Amino acid sequence: MSIFVKRKNRDAYGGLRQRQVLQQSAERQFKRQFFGLLLVIVTWSLAMGWLLALATNAQSVTPTAEIGTVDVVPAQYQLGQELYLENCSTCHIGLPPAVLPTQTWKNLLQDSQHYGAQIKPLVDPPRILVWKYLSTFSRVQRDDEETPYRVNNSRYFKALHPGVELPRPVQVGSCVSCHQGASDYNFRRLKAEWKNSN
């Protein structure tokens, strides 16, 4: 064999070997990227599962029967809830925020005319804390909906009481007729006839 043919064979073999080395290197790099991505996904899933378990566990620490309010109130809103009750439930039963839309609560916090009585509106910072509590636990009002100021005009109030024949007119004091703990801001404690019907 001539030197030229040997060199050509050697170059062809060297080129083939070089392509194989590059291909193996690319395969190793792909495997590393794949396993790196898989590790990130598994780590993310475990972290999210852990956080969800913590959130669920935080809500289940207090038995539902002892919560009282309609919603579980996280620590960052509890001071706002306390200030709301301190300022509002001295004259009447404090309503859960879910009963009225957010716009109603916003208007009530800003107005010194409160259902025919002149009151001194809250000032900051207590007003901000109460607003954060009320806006977090109330619901959005539809654009085509008129802002309700009476519970019997609130579609949320009606939605929270399906199949309940409500007295006419519904007043804040009417809550106690079914929710015996309403004066203590406990709307989960119902009278016996309502416990059996649920």
Phi, psi and omega in degrees: 000144182279162180297324180297318180291318179299316180295320179297317178295318180294319177295320179294317179294319179296320178294320178294317179296319180295319178296321179295318179296316178296319180294317178296321178295318179295321179295317178297317179296318178298316179297318179297316178296318180297311180292328175296315178295318178298319178296319178297317180296315180296316179298316178299315181297316179296318179296316179295319177298318179296315179296320177295321178297320178296316180296317179294319180294323179296325179283331183270000178297318179264121179302144183306322182296335182265350183294313177085297182289168181295316182249153171287128184256112178298160185305323184291345179251356186293323177295320176298320177295316179298317179294322177300311181293320180299323183268334187253327185272007175283333180258330181208172179295133176288125180273143173297141181304331183295345184286330181237153179289162182304319181299322178299312181298320180299313180295319180296323180291334185266343189264134177275344174271112186239095178051047176090355179246144176272121179236161176268115181297153176296148175245163180291149002276342180303322180300319180296316180296317178296317180298317179299318178296308184295317182289330179288322187257000174267181184240164182284145177264139177291152180297325183272007186259140175281141182292118180276139176245353177244140183300325182289348176264356183271123178294334178291320177300316179295320180293328179282350181233055182293137178071009180262126176278108186271146178293155178247130346282153177284128178234162181303322179290344180292340183303322184297335181298333177244321182262091186294342178261012184302324180292341175259015182061034177243101182263003176273333180281109182253160174292159188305318183295332178277330177297318183288334183276345181274000000 
